[in-house]
Amino acid sequence: MIFRAAWARAGVVLVGVVALDQVVKALVTGALAPGERRALLPFVDLVNTRNTGVAFGLLEGREVIVGAVVALAVAALVAYFARHEATPGLWLPVGMLLGGALGNVIDRIRLGAVVDFLKLPAWPAFNVADSAITVGIVALFVVVERHDRRRAREEKAAAGGAAGSA
């Protein structure tokens, strides 16, 4: 039963990320002309740009390769989650990563490129989906590392208990 709950939680996060990403992108593209830039906060501009590549514009103009990279990454993540779904908290980064990937895939299918709208100095423009992916990667490493450490402590304690009773 806990396994179904992990998938359901990941699904809720996925839907939330996609919904927020698509709503904000619609608001930005409705408010700004393509290429337009407005100051939002100090050192943060609101822009309306398109990206056909992946992170930092890598693989720009190579849509087939980008699609293959995204598909492989998503397949690997789903396979990992299927094997480790009982890991506490794993559902959160999985939902964030899948939601971010899906949000950007929707743009690629609909527009042929990803809508980016936040611009920081000396940093490429990005969006909600990109942020979810970035935070999701960090959270994935934290969850996996925490789980591995806890499991190692439990194994050590069990080995110590078995040795003490012998």
C-alpha positions as CSV (number, residue, x, y, z in Angstrom):
1,M,0.0,0.0,0.0
2,I,2.8,2.4,0.8
3,F,4.1,1.9,-2.8
4,R,0.9,3.1,-4.4
5,A,1.0,6.1,-2.1
6,A,4.5,7.0,-3.3
7,W,3.3,6.9,-6.9
8,A,0.2,9.0,-6.1
9,R,2.3,11.6,-4.2
10,A,4.8,11.8,-7.1
11,G,1.8,12.2,-9.5
12,V,0.3,15.0,-7.4
13,V,3.7,16.8,-7.5
14,L,4.1,16.2,-11.2
15,V,0.6,17.7,-11.9
16,G,1.3,20.7,-9.7
17,V,4.6,21.5,-11.4
18,V,3.2,21.1,-14.9
19,A,0.1,23.3,-14.0
20,L,2.2,26.0,-12.4
21,D,4.7,25.9,-15.2
22,Q,2.2,26.2,-18.0
23,V,0.1,28.8,-16.2
24,V,3.1,31.1,-15.6
25,K,4.3,30.6,-19.2
26,A,0.9,31.5,-20.5
27,L,0.8,34.7,-18.4
28,V,4.3,35.7,-19.5
29,T,3.7,35.1,-23.2
30,G,0.4,37.0,-22.9
31,A,2.1,39.9,-21.2
32,L,5.4,40.2,-23.1
33,A,6.1,40.1,-26.8
34,P,8.7,37.6,-28.0
35,G,12.2,39.0,-27.1
36,E,10.7,41.7,-24.7
37,R,12.4,42.2,-21.4
38,R,11.1,44.0,-18.2
39,A,12.7,44.5,-14.8
40,L,10.9,42.3,-12.2
41,L,13.1,42.6,-9.2
42,P,16.6,44.0,-8.7
43,F,18.9,41.7,-10.8
44,V,15.9,39.7,-12.1
45,D,14.3,40.4,-15.4
46,L,11.1,39.0,-16.9
47,V,11.7,37.9,-20.5
48,N,9.9,36.0,-23.3
49,T,12.5,33.8,-25.0
50,R,12.5,30.4,-26.6
51,N,15.1,27.6,-26.2
52,T,15.3,24.6,-28.5
53,G,18.2,23.1,-26.6
54,V,18.6,21.7,-23.1
55,A,20.2,23.3,-20.0
56,F,22.1,26.5,-20.9
57,G,21.1,26.2,-24.5
58,L,23.2,23.0,-25.1
59,L,22.2,21.0,-28.2
60,E,20.4,24.1,-29.6
61,G,18.8,23.2,-32.9
62,R,19.2,19.4,-32.3
63,E,15.6,18.5,-31.4
64,V,15.9,14.8,-32.1
65,I,19.0,14.5,-29.8
66,V,17.2,16.6,-27.2
67,G,14.1,14.4,-27.4
68,A,16.2,11.2,-27.0
69,V,18.2,12.6,-24.0
70,V,15.0,13.7,-22.3
71,A,13.3,10.3,-23.0
72,L,16.3,8.3,-21.7
73,A,16.5,10.5,-18.5
74,V,12.8,10.1,-17.8
75,A,12.9,6.3,-18.5
76,A,15.9,5.9,-16.1
77,L,14.2,8.0,-13.4
78,V,10.9,6.0,-13.7
79,A,12.9,2.7,-13.6
80,Y,14.8,3.8,-10.5
81,F,11.7,4.9,-8.8
82,A,9.9,1.6,-9.6
83,R,12.8,-0.2,-7.9
84,H,13.1,2.1,-4.9
85,E,9.6,3.5,-4.4
86,A,9.7,2.6,-0.7
87,T,12.5,5.0,-0.1
88,P,11.1,7.7,2.2
89,G,10.6,11.0,0.5
90,L,11.8,9.8,-3.0
91,W,8.3,10.6,-4.4
92,L,9.0,14.4,-4.0
93,P,12.1,14.7,-6.2
94,V,10.7,12.2,-8.7
95,G,7.5,14.2,-9.0
96,M,9.5,17.4,-9.4
97,L,11.8,16.0,-12.1
98,L,9.0,14.4,-14.1
99,G,6.8,17.5,-13.8
100,G,9.6,19.7,-15.0
101,A,10.5,17.4,-17.9
102,L,6.8,17.2,-18.9
103,G,6.3,20.9,-18.6
104,N,9.1,21.5,-21.1
105,V,8.1,18.7,-23.4
106,I,4.6,20.2,-23.6
107,D,6.3,23.4,-24.9
108,R,8.5,21.5,-27.4
109,I,5.4,19.7,-28.8
110,R,3.2,22.8,-28.8
111,L,5.7,25.5,-29.8
112,G,8.8,23.7,-31.1
113,A,10.9,25.2,-28.2
114,V,10.7,25.8,-24.5
115,V,9.4,29.1,-23.1
116,D,11.9,30.7,-20.7
117,F,11.0,33.8,-18.8
118,L,13.3,34.5,-15.8
119,K,16.7,36.1,-16.4
120,L,19.4,36.6,-13.9
121,P,22.7,38.4,-14.6
122,A,25.3,36.1,-16.3
123,W,22.8,33.2,-16.3
124,P,20.6,31.9,-19.1
125,A,16.9,32.5,-19.0
126,F,14.9,29.7,-17.3
127,N,11.3,28.8,-16.2
128,V,9.3,27.0,-13.5
129,A,10.0,23.6,-15.1
130,D,13.7,24.2,-15.1
131,S,13.6,25.3,-11.5
132,A,11.7,22.1,-10.5
133,I,14.3,20.0,-12.4
134,T,17.2,21.7,-10.6
135,V,15.7,21.5,-7.2
136,G,14.5,17.9,-7.9
137,I,18.1,16.8,-8.8
138,V,19.4,18.2,-5.5
139,A,16.6,16.7,-3.6
140,L,17.1,13.4,-5.3
141,F,20.7,13.3,-4.2
142,V,19.8,14.3,-0.6
143,V,17.0,11.7,-0.3
144,V,19.2,8.9,-1.7
145,E,22.2,9.8,0.4
146,R,20.1,10.0,3.6
147,H,18.5,6.7,2.8
148,D,21.9,5.0,2.1
149,R,23.3,6.4,5.4
150,R,20.3,5.2,7.4
151,R,20.5,1.8,5.8
152,A,24.2,1.5,6.6
153,R,23.6,2.5,10.2
154,E,20.9,-0.1,10.5
155,E,23.1,-2.8,9.0
156,K,25.9,-1.9,11.3
157,A,23.6,-2.0,14.3
158,A,22.2,-5.3,13.3
159,A,25.8,-6.7,12.7
160,G,26.8,-5.4,16.1
161,G,23.8,-6.9,17.8
162,A,24.4,-10.3,16.2
163,A,28.0,-10.2,17.2
164,G,27.2,-9.3,20.8
165,S,24.7,-12.3,21.1
166,A,27.2,-14.9,19.7
